[in-house]
Amino acid sequence: MLIDFFYTLRSAKLPVSVKEFLMLLEALEAGVVGPNSGKADGQASEGTYKIDDFYYLSRTILVKDEKHYDKFDRAFASYFKGVEMLADFTKEVPLEWLRKNLELELSPEEKVKIEKMGWDELMETLKKRFEEQKERHEGGSKWIGTGGTSPFGANGFNPQGIRIGQEKSRNKSAVKVWDQRAYKDYDDTQELGTRNIKVALRRLRKFARLGNVEELDLADTIHSTAANAGWLDIKMVPERHNNVKVLLLMDVGGTMDEHIHRVEEMFSAVKAEFKHLEFYYFHNCVYDFMWKHNRRRFSEKFSTWDIIRKYNKDYKLIFVGDATMSPYEILQPGGSVEYNNEEAGVEWMQRLTNAFPKFAWINPEPQGIWQYRQSISIIQQLVNQRMYPLTLKGLEEAMRLLSK
């Protein structure tokens, strides 16, 4: 059975060797994860392995680099169809309240009629609902539930609410998300379908001759030796260094999931083209901390103040994000969908653009819809209209601006 699992991983282009696969088999034989009798939890039958245990064991042995975790997860899920790994991130909200029986679909006319709450009213009302609600609700407009027009719950519609217990965004209108979400790092080994992105990025590269270090000029040495009747005539030239420094800040998760492939292409190209590259992740808007690994974004934080102080102003600052969020996430303290940020995102955006005078924002959303998103208009103002689409022309214009 596991032979096919091995070939599934190889088909997903994971660098899994036969030796590592044999180590996995040895670990199973040694009982590192043992069979469950099924009597303790009532879920596993005798002689079977918990899928969670096998998942972590196989990932530990077979995956050597965290950047391959996403590929491994997809291959694992594809092979073990129908087996789910459950994680409860909503302990304070009874799961019965969030059982999905229906998914509300409204016409544009019906959506316009639904009134939205302001920020303070929304937070105060949610507190009251937790105190008052005792049972599950479905299809209503008041309680925490599903399939209705209430500001609180899942699989319904409200122009400005708090999403609770929903797998992913449907209408992009939530101002906060109750559930803890898992994001994936962008894959920096993504094969580019075209070299156009790399060509566009090269507009930013400036080679500068630094110091007195020299390197062999092979072409000139061959020419001079031939002209000198075969006597070796070595020619040297000052070594060239790529002196461009890039600080890349990338939005991840939520609405950015729709743009993963194109952002991964750009990320791969940036890593290939720029020797001096530093990158960090954020979600929707930059706040007081960022991170380098999405699986450890709460345990390994990097203070935004420290990032500002660490890198000199000669770094080119590039934001990558769709700028699609609630305006509260930019303008309101505590507006982050994930935690209560003490200072508004606008404060941190201004600090970053002041610290790095050469900056630009790359937006993967089609430029034609920018005018319909209030949050995009706000971000455009914060970056002095230096927002460019993730297209060949847009990248060329952004690189031209940064190279001035």
Rosetta blueprint (number, residue, H / E / L):
1 M L
2 L H
3 I H
4 D H
5 F H
6 F H
7 Y H
8 T H
9 L H
10 R H
11 S H
12 A L
13 K L
14 L L
15 P L
16 V L
17 S L
18 V H
19 K H
20 E H
21 F H
22 L H
23 M H
24 L H
25 L H
26 E H
27 A H
28 L H
29 E H
30 A L
31 G L
32 V L
33 V L
34 G L
35 P L
36 N E
37 S L
38 G L
39 K L
40 A L
41 D L
42 G L
43 Q L
44 A L
45 S L
46 E L
47 G L
48 T E
49 Y L
50 K L
51 I H
52 D H
53 D H
54 F H
55 Y H
56 Y H
57 L H
58 S H
59 R H
60 T H
61 I H
62 L H
63 V L
64 K L
65 D L
66 E H
67 K H
68 H H
69 Y H
70 D H
71 K H
72 F H
73 D H
74 R H
75 A H
76 F H
77 A H
78 S H
79 Y H
80 F L
81 K L
82 G L
83 V L
84 E L
85 M L
86 L L
87 A L
88 D L
89 F L
90 T L
91 K L
92 E L
93 V L
94 P L
95 L H
96 E H
97 W H
98 L H
99 R L
100 K L
101 N L
102 L L
103 E L
104 L L
105 E L
106 L L
107 S L
108 P H
109 E H
110 E H
111 K H
112 V H
113 K L
114 I L
115 E L
116 K L
117 M L
118 G L
119 W H
120 D H
121 E H
122 L H
123 M H
124 E H
125 T H
126 L H
127 K H
128 K H
129 R H
130 F H
131 E H
132 E H
133 Q L
134 K L
135 E L
136 R L
137 H L
138 E E
139 G L
140 G L
141 S L
142 K L
143 W L
144 I L
145 G E
146 T E
147 G L
148 G L
149 T L
150 S L
151 P L
152 F E
153 G E
154 A E
155 N L
156 G L
157 F L
158 N L
159 P L
160 Q L
161 G E
162 I E
163 R E
164 I L
165 G L
166 Q L
167 E L
168 K L
169 S L
170 R L
171 N L
172 K L
173 S L
174 A E
175 V E
176 K E
177 V E
178 W L
179 D L
180 Q L
181 R L
182 A L
183 Y L
184 K L
185 D L
186 Y L
187 D L
188 D L
189 T L
190 Q L
191 E L
192 L L
193 G L
194 T L
195 R L
196 N H
197 I H
198 K H
199 V H
200 A H
201 L H
202 R H
203 R H
204 L H
205 R L
206 K L
207 F E
208 A E
209 R E
210 L E
211 G E
212 N E
213 V E
214 E E
215 E E
216 L E
217 D L
218 L H
219 A H
220 D H
221 T H
222 I H
223 H H
224 S H
225 T H
226 A H
227 A H
228 N L
229 A L
230 G L
231 W L
232 L L
233 D L
234 I L
235 K L
236 M E
237 V E
238 P E
239 E E
240 R E
241 H E
242 N E
243 N L
244 V L
245 K E
246 V E
247 L E
248 L E
249 L E
250 M E
251 D E
252 V L
253 G L
254 G H
255 T H
256 M H
257 D H
258 E H
259 H H
260 I H
261 H H
262 R H
263 V H
264 E H
265 E H
266 M H
267 F H
268 S H
269 A H
270 V H
271 K H
272 A H
273 E H
274 F L
275 K L
276 H E
277 L E
278 E E
279 F E
280 Y E
281 Y E
282 F E
283 H L
284 N L
285 C L
286 V L
287 Y L
288 D L
289 F E
290 M E
291 W E
292 K L
293 H L
294 N H
295 R H
296 R H
297 R L
298 F L
299 S L
300 E L
301 K L
302 F E
303 S E
304 T H
305 W H
306 D H
307 I H
308 I H
309 R H
310 K H
311 Y L
312 N L
313 K L
314 D L
315 Y L
316 K E
317 L E
318 I E
319 F E
320 V E
321 G L
322 D L
323 A L
324 T L
325 M L
326 S L
327 P L
328 Y H
329 E H
330 I H
331 L H
332 Q L
333 P L
334 G L
335 G L
336 S L
337 V L
338 E L
339 Y L
340 N L
341 N L
342 E L
343 E L
344 A L
345 G H
346 V H
347 E H
348 W H
349 M H
350 Q H
351 R H
352 L H
353 T H
354 N H
355 A H
356 F L
357 P L
358 K L
359 F E
360 A E
361 W E
362 I E
363 N E
364 P L
365 E L
366 P L
367 Q H
368 G H
369 I H
370 W H
371 Q H
372 Y H
373 R L
374 Q H
375 S H
376 I H
377 S H
378 I H
379 I H
380 Q H
381 Q H
382 L H
383 V L
384 N L
385 Q L
386 R L
387 M E
388 Y E
389 P E
390 L L
391 T L
392 L H
393 K H
394 G H
395 L H
396 E H
397 E H
398 A H
399 M H
400 R H
401 L H
402 L H
403 S L
404 K L
